[in-house]
């Protein structure tokens, strides 16, 4: 809902992220138009997610059955010092 989006906007630093609506595709190729995503602002920092966030992505990705190659890329980023 619009209220939910405002609450999400409040949790993200507006200097570091901006929200946009896009069409994203599921792993089976099904389109989902109007999906809201947050983009990191390139000038804010190096754009690398911190270790805690990467851990969340890896855990959620495994639970969602994301491709092993993608999970390996996330894991490799986790092992790289920031």
N, C-alpha and C positions, 0 to 999 in steps of 0.2 A: 504494500500500500504506500501511498505518498508519505504517510506518517513514519512507516518503517524506513523508507529511504532517507528521510530527514534525520532519523536517529542514527542510521549508518553514517551519513555525512558528518554528524557531530562527533563520531568516534575517529574519523580520519582527519589528519592534519591537512587543511586546505592548501597549505604551501607545498605539501609533499605529494598529494593525490588529487585527481579530479575524476568525477564520475561521468560515464557516457553510456548510452544505450546502443547495443550492437545485436546483430544476429550471431549467435554461437551455434555450434553443431555438436550433437552428442557423439559418443564413440561409434554409434550406428549410423551417423550421418543425418539424423533428424534435426532440422533447423528449429531454433528457439529465438524468434525475433523479439526485440525489445528487452533483452536481458541486460541488466545494469552491471557494469564492471567498473573497477577503479584502476586508473592508470597512474603510475608514479611519474612525478614531474622530474624530468632529467636533470635540471639544474639544482635540485634540492640536495641530493647526495649521490653516492656512486651507484645507486639503484639496486644494490645487492641486498637481498633479504637477510635478516639476522638469523642466527642459528636456531633460535626458538621458533621463529616462523617457519623455517625450512622443516623442522621436526614435525610441526603441525601439518604441513603440506604432504610430507612423506607418509605420515600415519593415515591421513584422510585419503590419499591416493591409493594406498594399499587396500584400505577398506572399500573403496569405490571400484577396485579392479582396474586401475589405470595400467597402461602398457608398461611392462618391465623396463623397457628402454628409457622411458620418461622418468620412472622412479630412480633408475641408475643415474640419470643426469642430475636429479635433485640431490641424491646422496653424494655425488661427486662435488657438488657445490657446497654441501654441508661440511665436507672434509677440507675445503679450501679456506685457509685463514683469510679473514676480511682485512 
